[in-house]
């Protein structure tokens, strides 16, 4: 056990026959008399006590660790042989031992012995405990307090120290960017913990290397946690040869944690580092990109956690663009980034679009290409839809002139106005559904720069006529069949309150008053002001002013500061999805529609629809009918078909018109549809 003789005596036990002890600052020990010996031993200021168990080979002494610099002791050698001669005695000491307790109730005690008085332990035991980190060895088994034992602690007597296990995040090693770190996993399921706090926001790469193990590779694995220590990703083999490669977005000043280990029960060693993604080259190399165009709906499906989908978008002109997600399935939580081609982040968002959707507005210049990076939050998966739209702006994407009648245009619309045609085409030009160049404009200057000339108004008149079924099928909220403004308002507000539709020009608002008049305008955005929900709009009756709808204390829906219906009451309201309308209006067949003033005719067997913004109705004729019966309700009742007008003149109670339809939409056909008027029961 490392015994060392420091003082010896012969059988005569005389004062002159001892071997003196001297060490450094210590003093010699002196034998005082036969039988009883008293002496001082001082070694570098350390004190000694006797073991009290005397054996023939001598006395064993250990460090007392007392405060006195010099300690006086008397030792007795009273054992005698059969002849009465006392044996030789030696004063000796044993090198002290440190006992290491794992403190988890599982591992055996580990012992280490020093090689000299006041010696130190060169290496501490390496032990592991799943889910914990070894903070150090302490003189107490409690979780706090005590004296920490290290390789710098001198040992003068036997010591008992205990492993102190702590939350591994609290002792995580802080990572430095671009520095290599070695990971050694000697036992299954062991992990080493690290922390990283980026100074700049952007994408970072965590990758391992040098993971060779004999003829194969150590299967490196990484668990990443957010600042709340919640797991947000895990991964291993994306770097090839069982190496880690994770590309992830970090926010400046936020601390992230990494637990580095091996897959499953595998052990081994490797190195890893964290680098800033200076450009998108490396990311794009492992993430295929595809082009997305303005207003195009792109379906995204994130099948595995942390996977990213890359899209490219090139701005057609200078302006603000909305990047947003919608139609997310279930609890899918989309996230999105926009980066320029140099790898500089332009925008990031998670939930600003409502219902866990993201929404970002990014200013771009004409011809600028950006990367649209998509995924799900954390390890989430799921599907959703994304698109890019320009910001719909009053004063750029709206008309500069007010709603007009037909007195200045030969389009056979009602003189009351063309609000539906104005609002639907305003959105369509903004969304690139209609080409603004066809009416002499360009997207840099916008629709507002155009005057109300014939080329501009002709498409307005054209779409003013395309209502009916195509309107009702495009309604997405409100507009109940039995007017109920209370439920309509609630449904409309609920639809837009997630802010998904703010400033993108995809919604039209249709509303009716208690006099039977309808109006169509453009939705701008939803906002709550002083607790009051408001729907802001572009009303083509007030081209230079933004107005909004709100619900007053009596439940009445009001428009301010300018109101189209200032003296009547709004009784119904609905939202129309503009892209949805244009998806189906391509099937519009003008040869299957008859227009008439309200309450002048009735067409048997067909659907009747009120015209928004006009005092007229339209009858939509099924494709399987070649002719219809028209019943006039008043004298001189008229109707329009293919831009031609037909009149009944004076009629009786039994007057019926048999009208043969055209087989073509060509309005200039030489064969004009025929109206035969007769009296009598219909056949």
C-alpha positions in Angstrom: 0.0 0.0 0.0 2.9 2.3 -0.5 4.5 2.2 3.0 7.6 4.3 3.6 9.8 4.1 6.7 10.7 7.5 8.2 12.1 6.6 11.7 13.5 3.2 12.9 14.7 1.9 16.3 17.0 -1.0 17.2 16.3 -3.7 19.7 18.2 -1.8 22.5 16.0 1.2 22.0 18.7 3.6 22.9 18.7 7.2 22.0 22.0 6.7 20.0 20.8 3.8 17.9 18.0 5.4 15.8 17.9 6.5 12.2 16.9 10.1 12.2 14.3 11.5 9.8 14.7 14.8 8.0 12.8 16.1 5.0 12.8 19.7 3.8 11.4 22.0 6.4 10.9 19.1 8.8 13.0 18.5 11.9 14.7 15.4 13.3 12.9 13.1 15.7 14.7 12.3 18.9 14.3 9.2 21.1 13.9 10.4 24.7 14.1 7.1 26.7 13.8 3.4 26.6 10.2 2.2 26.2 8.6 5.6 25.8 9.4 7.9 22.8 8.2 11.3 22.3 9.2 13.3 19.2 8.1 16.1 16.9 7.6 15.5 13.1 7.0 18.4 10.9 7.0 17.9 7.2 6.4 21.0 5.0 4.0 22.2 7.6 1.9 19.0 7.7 0.9 17.2 10.8 0.9 13.5 11.8 -1.0 11.2 14.1 -0.4 7.6 15.1 -2.4 4.6 13.9 -2.4 3.2 17.4 -2.1 -0.3 16.0 1.5 -1.4 16.6 2.9 -4.3 14.8 6.4 -5.8 14.8 7.1 -3.9 11.6 6.4 -0.6 13.1 3.8 2.1 13.5 1.6 3.4 10.6 1.0 7.2 10.6 -1.4 9.2 8.5 -2.0 12.9 7.9 -4.3 14.5 10.6 -5.2 17.5 8.4 -5.2 19.5 11.7 -4.5 23.2 11.8 -1.4 23.1 14.0 1.9 23.5 12.1 3.7 21.2 14.5 2.2 18.2 16.4 3.7 16.4 19.5 3.0 12.7 19.8 4.2 9.9 22.2 4.5 6.4 20.9 4.8 3.2 23.0 6.5 0.0 21.9 5.6 -2.3 24.8 5.5 -5.6 22.9 8.2 -8.0 24.0 9.6 -11.3 22.9 9.8 -14.3 25.2 13.3 -13.1 26.2 12.0 -9.8 27.2 13.8 -7.9 24.4 11.6 -5.3 22.7 11.6 -5.6 18.9 12.9 -3.0 16.5 10.2 -0.3 15.8 9.8 1.8 12.7 7.7 4.9 12.4 6.2 4.6 8.9 3.4 6.2 6.8 1.1 5.0 4.0 0.5 7.1 0.8 -3.1 8.4 1.0 -5.9 7.1 -1.3 -8.8 9.0 -3.0 -12.1 7.1 -3.2 -14.4 8.2 -6.1 -18.1 7.4 -5.7 -20.3 7.6 -8.9 -23.2 8.9 -6.8 -25.8 7.2 -9.0 -26.2 4.0 -7.1 -25.1 2.0 -10.0 -21.3 2.1 -10.6 -18.6 0.6 -8.4 -16.3 2.8 -6.3 -13.1 3.8 -8.1 -9.9 4.4 -6.1 -6.7 6.3 -7.0 -3.6 6.6 -4.8 -1.1 9.4 -4.8 2.6 8.7 -5.0 3.9 11.1 -2.4 2.9 13.1 0.6 0.7 16.0 -0.7 0.6 14.4 -4.1 -2.1 15.0 -6.8 -4.3 12.8 -8.9 -3.1 13.2 -12.5 -6.4 12.0 -14.2 -9.9 11.8 -12.8 -12.1 8.9 -13.5 -14.3 9.0 -16.6 -17.9 7.9 -15.9 -21.2 8.4 -17.6 -24.9 8.6 -16.7 -27.6 8.8 -19.3 -29.4 12.2 -19.4 -26.8 13.9 -17.1 -23.5 15.6 -17.4 -20.6 15.1 -14.9 -20.0 18.6 -13.5 -17.2 17.4 -11.2 -16.2 15.6 -8.0 -17.1 17.0 -4.6 -16.5 16.2 -0.9 -20.3 15.8 -0.4 -22.8 13.5 -2.1 -25.4 16.4 -2.0 -26.3 18.2 -5.2 -24.9 21.5 -3.8 -22.1 22.6 -1.4 -18.9 20.8 -0.5 -15.4 21.3 -1.9 -14.6 20.5 -5.5 -11.8 17.9 -6.1 -9.7 18.5 -9.2 -6.3 17.4 -10.5 -4.9 20.4 -8.7 -6.0 19.3 -5.3 -3.1 18.1 -3.0 -3.8 14.8 -1.1 -2.5 14.4 2.4 -4.9 11.8 3.7 -7.5 9.4 2.4 -10.3 11.3 0.8 -13.9 10.4 -0.2 -15.4 12.4 -3.2 -18.7 12.1 -5.1 -19.7 12.6 -8.7 -22.0 15.6 -9.1 -24.5 15.2 -11.9 -26.2 18.2 -13.4 -28.5 19.2 -16.3 -26.2 18.8 -19.3 -27.4 22.1 -20.8 -26.0 24.0 -17.9 -22.4 22.9 -18.6 -22.7 22.9 -22.4 -19.4 23.9 -24.2 -19.8 27.2 -26.0 -19.0 26.7 -29.7 -16.9 29.1 -31.8 -17.8 29.5 -35.5 -15.5 27.6 -37.9 -13.7 25.8 -35.1 -13.2 22.0 -35.1 -14.5 20.1 -32.0 -13.7 16.4 -31.2 -16.4 14.1 -30.0 -15.6 10.8 -28.3 -18.5 8.5 -27.4 -17.0 5.6 -25.5 -20.2 4.1 -24.2 -23.6 3.6 -25.8 -26.1 6.5 -25.6 -23.6 9.0 -24.2 -23.8 12.6 -25.5 -21.7 15.7 -25.3 -23.5 19.0 -25.1 -22.6 22.3 -26.8 -24.2 25.7 -27.1 -24.1 28.2 -30.0 -25.2 31.8 -30.0 -24.9 33.4 -33.5 -24.1 37.1 -33.9 -25.9 37.4 -37.2 -29.2 35.9 -38.5 -29.0 33.4 -41.3 -28.5 29.8 -42.3 -25.8 27.8 -40.6 -24.4 24.4 -41.3 -23.6 21.8 -38.7 -21.5 19.0 -40.1 -19.2 16.2 -38.9 -16.1 14.7 -40.4 -13.2 12.4 -39.6 -15.6 9.7 -38.4 -13.6 6.7 -39.7 -13.7 3.6 -37.4 -11.7 0.7 -38.6 -13.0 -0.5 -41.9 -16.3 1.5 -41.5 -17.5 4.8 -40.2 -18.8 6.0 -36.8 -22.4 6.9 -37.3 -22.5 10.5 -36.0 -25.8 11.9 -34.7 -27.0 15.4 -33.6 -29.9 16.6 -31.6 -30.6 20.3 -31.7 -32.6 22.3 -29.1 -33.9 25.8 -29.0 -33.2 28.3 -26.2 -36.0 26.7 -24.1 -34.2 23.4 -24.4 -37.0 21.9 -26.5 -35.9 19.5 -29.2 -36.4 21.0 -32.6 -34.5 18.7 -34.9 -32.4 15.6 -35.1 -30.4 14.2 -37.9 -27.4 12.1 -38.9 -26.6 10.9 -42.4 -27.1 13.9 -44.8 -23.4 14.5 -44.9 -22.5 11.2 -46.5 -20.5 8.3 -45.0 -22.7 8.4 -41.9 -21.8 12.0 -41.2 -24.0 14.8 -39.9 -25.0 17.7 -42.2 -27.7 20.0 -41.0 -28.5 23.3 -42.6 -30.6 25.4 -40.3 -31.8 29.0 -39.8 -30.6 30.7 -36.6 -31.6 34.1 -35.2 -28.9 36.5 -34.0 -28.5 36.6 -30.2 -30.5 33.4 -29.6 -28.8 30.4 -28.0 -29.2 27.0 -29.5 -28.0 23.7 -28.0 -26.5 20.6 -29.7 -26.2 17.1 -28.2 -23.6 15.3 -30.1 -23.5 11.5 -30.0 -23.9 8.4 -32.1 -26.9 6.7 -33.7 -28.6 4.2 -31.4 -26.1 2.2 -29.3 -23.1 2.8 -31.6 -19.9 4.3 -30.1 -16.9 6.0 -31.7 -15.3 9.4 -32.3 -15.5 12.1 -34.9 -15.1 15.9 -35.3 -17.7 18.5 -36.1 -18.0 22.3 -36.7 -20.5 25.0 -37.2 -20.1 27.3 -40.2 -22.1 30.3 -41.5 -23.7 29.7 -44.9 -22.1 32.6 -46.8 -24.0 31.9 -50.0 -26.7 29.5 -51.1 -24.5 27.4 -53.4 -24.1 24.5 -50.9 -27.7 24.6 -49.9 -29.0 24.6 -53.5 -26.7 21.8 -54.4 -28.6 19.5 -52.1 -32.1 21.1 -52.5 -33.4 21.3 -56.1 -35.0 24.6 -57.0 -37.9 25.4 -59.4 -39.2 28.7 -60.7 -42.4 30.2 -59.3 -44.2 33.0 -61.1 -46.3 35.8 -59.8 -49.7 34.6 -58.4 -49.0 31.0 -59.2 -50.2 28.6 -56.5 -47.4 26.1 -55.6 -48.2 23.0 -53.5 -45.5 22.2 -50.9 -45.3 18.9 -49.2 -42.7 18.5 -46.4 -42.4 14.8 -45.9 -39.6 14.7 -43.3 -38.7 17.0 -40.5 -36.2 19.8 -41.3 -36.5 19.3 -45.0 -36.4 22.5 -47.1 -38.1 23.2 -50.5 -36.4 25.8 -52.6 -38.1 28.0 -55.2 -36.8 30.9 -57.4 -38.8 34.0 -58.1 -37.9 36.9 -60.4 -39.6 40.2 -59.9 -41.3 41.4 -63.1 -41.0 45.0 -62.0 -39.9 47.1 -59.0 -42.2 47.0 -56.1 -43.3 45.2 -52.9 -44.1 41.5 -53.1 -46.1 39.3 -50.7 -44.7 35.8 -50.0 -47.2 33.8 -48.1 -48.6 30.3 -47.3 -52.1 29.1 -46.9 -54.3 25.9 -47.1 -52.1 24.3 -44.5 -53.4 20.9 -43.6 -54.3 20.2 -39.9 -51.6 21.4 -37.6 -49.0 22.0 -40.3 -46.9 25.0 -39.3 -45.2 26.5 -42.4 -42.1 28.7 -42.2 -40.5 30.6 -45.0 -37.4 32.7 -45.9 -36.5 34.9 -48.7 -32.8 35.2 -49.7 -31.1 37.2 -52.4 -28.7 35.5 -54.8 -25.7 36.5 -52.6 -27.1 34.6 -49.6 -28.3 37.7 -47.7 -31.6 37.1 -45.9 -34.3 39.5 -46.9 -37.1 38.2 -44.8 -38.2 35.3 -42.5 -41.6 34.6 -41.0 -43.5 31.9 -39.2 -47.0 32.8 -38.1 -47.8 36.3 -39.3 -50.3 35.0 -41.9 -52.6 33.6 -39.3 -53.6 29.9 -38.7 -49.8 29.1 -38.4 -49.2 30.5 -41.9 -46.3 32.8 -42.7 -46.6 36.1 -44.5 -43.7 38.4 -45.7 -43.7 41.6 -47.7 -40.4 42.1 -49.5 -39.3 45.0 -51.7 -37.7 43.9 -55.0 -36.3 45.6 -58.1 -37.3 44.6 -61.6 -35.4 41.5 -62.8 -34.2 40.6 -59.3 -34.1 36.9 -58.5 -34.6 35.7 -55.0 -34.7 32.3 -53.4 -37.9 31.3 -51.6 -37.0 28.7 -48.9 -39.8 26.7 -47.4 -40.3 24.2 -44.6 -42.1 23.5 -41.4 -41.3 24.6 -37.9 -39.1 22.3 -35.8 -39.4 18.7 -36.9 -42.8 19.3 -38.3 -44.1 17.9 -41.6 -47.2 18.5 -43.7 -48.6 20.1 -46.8 -49.6 23.7 -47.7 -49.7 26.1 -50.6 -47.6 29.2 -51.3 -47.7 32.0 -53.8 -46.1 35.3 -54.5 -48.2 38.4 -55.3 -47.5 42.1 -55.6 -48.9 44.4 -53.0 -52.2 45.7 -54.2 -52.0 49.4 -53.7 -54.7 52.1 -53.9 -53.4 54.8 -56.3 -51.3 52.3 -58.4 -53.3 49.2 -59.0 -56.7 50.9 -58.9 -58.5 53.1 -61.5 -58.0 56.8 -61.4 -61.6 57.5 -62.7 -64.9 56.8 -60.9 -67.5 54.2 -61.7 -69.3 55.2 -64.9 -72.6 54.6 -66.7 -73.1 53.5 -70.3 -73.7 57.0 -71.7 -70.1 57.2 -72.9 -69.6 53.6 -73.9 -71.5 51.5 -76.3 -71.4 48.4 -74.2 -75.2 47.9 -73.5 -74.6 47.9 -69.7 -77.1 49.6 -67.4 -76.6 53.3 -67.0 -76.2 52.9 -63.2 -72.6 51.8 -63.3 -69.9 49.3 -64.0 -68.6 48.6 -60.5 -68.3 44.8 -60.9 -66.3 45.1 -64.1 -64.1 47.8 -62.6 -63.3 45.9 -59.4 -62.8 42.5 -61.0 -60.5 43.8 -63.7 -58.5 46.0 -61.3 -57.6 42.8 -59.3 -57.0 40.9 -62.5 -54.5 43.3 -63.9 -52.7 43.4 -60.6 -52.7 39.5 -60.4 -51.5 39.3 -64.0 -54.6 37.4 -64.9 -55.3 40.1 -67.5 -52.4 41.7 -69.3 -52.2 45.5 -68.7 -50.3 45.9 -71.9 -53.5 45.1 -73.8 -55.0 48.3 -72.6 -51.9 50.4 -73.2 -50.4 50.3 -69.7 -47.4 48.8 -67.9 -46.9 47.3 -64.5 -44.3 49.8 -63.4 -46.7 52.7 -63.7 -49.8 50.7 -62.8 -53.4 50.9 -63.7 -53.9 54.3 -62.1 -51.8 56.0 -64.7 -54.3 55.1 -67.4 -57.2 57.4 -68.4 -60.8 56.2 -68.9 -60.5 55.8 -72.7 -62.3 53.3 -74.8 -59.6 50.7 -74.7 -59.5 50.8 -70.9 -63.3 50.7 -70.5 -64.0 47.9 -73.0 -62.7 45.1 -70.8 -64.6 46.6 -67.9 -67.8 46.4 -69.9 -67.0 42.9 -71.0 -66.6 41.5 -67.5 -69.5 43.6 -66.1 -71.7 41.3 -68.3 -70.0 38.1 -67.0 -71.8 37.7 -63.7 -74.6 35.3 -62.7 -73.5 31.7 -62.0 -69.8 32.7 -62.1 -70.3 35.1 -59.3 -72.2 32.8 -57.0 -69.7 30.0 -57.5 -66.8 32.3 -56.6 -68.3 33.5 -53.3 -66.1 32.3 -50.4 -67.8 34.0 -47.4 -71.1 35.7 -46.6 -73.7 36.6 -49.3 -76.4 34.4 -47.9 -79.3 33.4 -50.1 -81.7 34.9 -47.5 -80.2 38.3 -46.7 -78.8 38.4 -43.2 -76.2 41.1 -42.7 -75.4 40.0 -39.2 -74.2 36.5 -40.2 -72.7 37.8 -43.5 -70.6 40.3 -41.6 -69.4 37.7 -39.1 -68.5 35.3 -41.9 -66.7 38.0 -43.9 -64.7 39.1 -40.8 -63.8 35.6 -39.9 -62.5 34.9 -43.4 -60.1 37.8 -43.5 -59.2 38.2 -39.8 -56.2 35.9 -40.3 -54.6 38.6 -42.4 -53.9 36.2 -45.2 -55.6 38.4 -47.8 -54.3 41.8 -46.7 -52.9 43.9 -49.6 -52.8 41.2 -52.2 -55.9 42.1 -54.3 -57.4 38.6 -54.5 -60.8 39.4 -52.9 -63.8 41.4 -54.1 -66.5 42.6 -51.8 -70.1 42.5 -53.0 -72.9 44.2 -51.0 -76.6 45.0 -51.4 -78.8 47.6 -49.8 -82.5 47.4 -48.8 -83.5 49.0 -52.1 -82.2 46.1 -54.1 -79.1 47.9 -55.4 -75.7 46.0 -55.5 -72.2 47.2 -55.5 -68.8 45.6 -56.1 -65.5 46.9 -54.7 -62.0 45.7 -53.8 -60.9 44.4 -50.5 -57.6 46.0 -49.2 -57.0 44.7 -45.7 -58.5 43.8 -42.4 -57.5 45.6 -39.2 -58.8 46.1 -35.6 -58.7 49.8 -34.5 -59.5 50.6 -30.9 -61.1 47.2 -30.6 -63.3 47.7 -33.7 -62.9 45.3 -36.6 -62.6 47.2 -39.9 -62.5 46.1 -43.5 -60.6 48.6 -45.6 -61.6 48.8 -49.3 -61.1 50.5 -52.7 -64.5 51.7 -53.7 -64.6 52.7 -57.4 -67.1 55.4 -56.6 -64.3 57.2 -54.6 -61.2 56.4 -56.6 -58.8 58.5 -54.6 -59.9 57.6 -51.1 -59.6 54.6 -48.9 -62.8 53.7 -47.1 -63.7 51.1 -44.5 -66.7 49.1 -43.2 -67.5 48.6 -39.6 -70.3 47.5 -37.4 -71.9 50.3 -35.2 -73.5 49.9 -31.8 -76.9 49.2 -33.3 -75.6 46.3 -35.5 -75.7 48.4 -38.7 -72.9 47.9 -41.2 -71.5 51.4 -42.1 -69.0 52.7 -44.6 -66.7 55.6 -43.8 -65.6 58.3 -44.5 -67.4 58.0 -47.8 -70.4 55.7 -48.3 -71.9 54.4 -51.5 -75.2 53.8 -49.7 -75.4 56.8 -47.4 -79.2 56.9 -47.1 -80.1 53.2 -47.3 -79.2 50.2 -45.2 -76.7 47.4 -46.2 -78.6 44.1 -45.9 -76.2 41.6 -47.5 -72.4 41.3 -48.0 -70.1 38.7 -49.4 -66.5 38.0 -50.5 -65.6 36.8 -54.0 -62.3 35.1 -54.7 -61.0 36.8 -57.9 -58.7 34.0 -59.1 -61.5 31.5 -58.6 -63.8 33.6 -60.7 -61.4 33.8 -63.5 -60.7 30.1 -63.3 -64.4 29.4 -64.2 -65.4 32.4 -66.2 -63.5 31.1 -69.2 -66.5 28.9 -69.6 -68.8 31.9 -70.0 -70.8 31.5 -73.2 -72.5 34.8 -74.2 -74.9 32.9 -76.5 -76.4 31.3 -73.4 -77.3 34.5 -71.6 -80.2 36.9 -71.9 -80.2 40.3 -70.2 -83.2 42.3 -69.2 -84.3 45.1 -66.8 -85.6 43.9 -63.5 -89.3 42.7 -63.5 -89.8 43.1 -67.3 -89.6 39.5 -68.5 -89.5 36.0 -67.2 -87.7 33.2 -69.0 -89.1 29.7 -68.3 -86.8 26.9 -67.2 -83.6 29.0 -66.7 -81.8 30.5 -63.7 -82.1 34.2 -63.0 -79.3 36.3 -61.4 -79.4 39.9 -60.3 -76.7 42.1 -61.9 -74.4 43.8 -59.4 -74.2 47.5 -60.0 -77.1 47.5 -62.4 -80.9 47.6 -62.4 -80.9 44.5 -64.5 -81.0 40.7 -64.3 -79.4 37.9 -66.4 -80.9 34.6 -67.4 -78.5 31.8 -67.9 -79.8 29.2 -70.5 -78.8 25.5 -70.1 -76.7 24.1 -72.9 -79.3 21.5 -73.9 -81.9 24.2 -74.9 -82.1 25.5 -78.4 -85.0 27.8 -77.7 -86.8 29.3 -74.7 -90.1 30.7 -73.9 -90.1 34.3 -72.7 -93.1 35.8 -70.8 -93.3 39.7 -70.9 -94.4 41.1 -67.6 -95.0 44.7 -68.8 -95.8 46.5 -72.0 -92.8 47.3 -74.2 -90.7 44.8 -72.3 -87.3 44.5 -73.8 -84.3 42.2 -73.4 -80.8 41.9 -74.9 -79.1 38.9 -76.5 -75.7 39.0 -78.2 -75.8 42.8 -77.9 -79.0 43.0 -79.9 -82.2 44.4 -78.4 -85.6 42.8 -78.6 -89.0 44.3 -77.7 -92.5 42.9 -77.2 -94.5 46.1 -77.6 -98.0 46.1 -76.1 -98.7 42.7 -74.5 -101.6 40.8 -73.0 -101.9 38.4 -70.1 -101.3 35.5 -72.4 -98.4 36.9 -74.6 -95.5 34.5 -75.0 -92.3 34.9 -76.9 -90.7 31.9 -78.5 -87.0 32.7 -78.9 -84.6 30.6 -80.9 -81.0 30.9 -79.7 -77.9 31.3 -81.8 -75.5 28.4 -82.2 -72.5 30.7 -82.0 -71.1 33.4 -79.8 -70.3 35.5 -82.9 -72.3 38.7 -82.4 -71.9 39.8 -86.0 -73.5 36.6 -87.5 -75.8 37.4 -90.4 -78.4 35.0 -88.9 -80.1 37.0 -86.2 -81.9 34.9 -83.5 -85.7 35.0 -84.1 -88.3 36.1 -81.6 -91.8 34.8 -82.3 -94.6 36.4 -80.3 -97.9 34.6 -79.9 -100.8 34.5 -77.6 -102.1 31.5 -75.8 -100.9 28.8 -73.4 -97.3 27.8 -73.6 -96.6 24.4 -75.2 
